[in-house]
Amino acid sequence: MEPHHALVIEDLQKTYTNGTIALKGVSLRVAAGDFHALLGPNGAGKTTIIGVVTGLVNKTGGTVHVFGHNIDTHPENAKAQIGLVGQEVNFNPFENPIDIVMNQAGYYGIPRRIARPRAEEVLTALGLFEKRNQRAMTLSGGMKRRLMIARALVHEPRLLILDEPTAGVDVELRRSMWEYLQTLTKRGITILLTTHYLEEAEQLCKHVAIINKGEIITQGTMRDVLGELKVEVVILDVVKPLTEAALSAISAYKPRRIDDTTVEVEIGEGRGITGVIKALDEHGIPVQTTRNKSGRLEEVFVRLTKSS
């Protein structure tokens, strides 16, 4: 199996005992050192894939290799390469962060003399060092998330799997976590990220796979997947309140009024924005500013999942 791939999934299938088909032959490759997004609606199969890769869910068919280690024939070797940050906070709330992280190191056979400085290092990097001796229950929601990342990193895994890591985290903290995750990839750690924040994937990830109903419907570089959207969404800020007549005049651009003086329009391939500006101007509504809408990935996601 190729050593330059952190994760190779071939024809992965999972049917639960109640007959639910969670995965219908998923294949996915994540290159070593990549920051890779796995996106999809609830129930699409993201968490099942992660469960199989980490040994928490038994697959029905297919193969999984983690840095060349087959999860069936060499499960311990494969697991040693992985750090998992799940969706649910699942540490003992009565323990303190330093013990939680050091105990995790113990599961991987790391002696305490090595585990303590390493635990202190990851807690410092994640802004938790000052709280290291407090009970975990006293931490804020964002700190609990960061503690889970610290725990997942203490055995120095080569593949970090993050299942919705910033759910319930405020915007400022989310951005600081993004910066920290980017420093990890610069150090060569491979990251597989599932997220509902599509902006998060667009900001962080080089590659993306989109899964729906147990099948991957598109995958490739972020640029290529965004390129599947043949329209650009542009936000216009206008000087005067928008009238029905003005909106009707630009109906070909599928306008969506955000408020009285802001409208979103779709610019198709080969068309410029000048037609919209001119039409609004003719209705006495000059355009003040235009800006591209971030979240083009969301547009791709909605269109692909609707059509599949």
SULUR-V474415 format. One record per helix or strand. SS is the DSSP state (hx for helix, st for strand). FROM is the first residue (numbers start at 0). LEN is the number of residues. If there is no record, write none. Layout:
ss={SS | SS}
from={FROM | FROM}
len={LEN | LEN}
This chain:
ss={st | st | st | hx | st | st | hx | st | st | hx | hx | hx | st | hx | hx | st | hx | st | hx | st | st | hx | st | hx | hx | st | st | hx | st | hx}
from={4 | 20 | 34 | 45 | 60 | 68 | 74 | 81 | 95 | 96 | 111 | 128 | 134 | 135 | 140 | 158 | 170 | 189 | 197 | 206 | 214 | 221 | 230 | 243 | 250 | 255 | 261 | 273 | 286 | 295}
len={11 | 11 | 5 | 8 | 6 | 2 | 6 | 4 | 1 | 11 | 14 | 3 | 1 | 3 | 13 | 5 | 16 | 5 | 7 | 6 | 7 | 6 | 8 | 6 | 3 | 4 | 7 | 9 | 6 | 12}
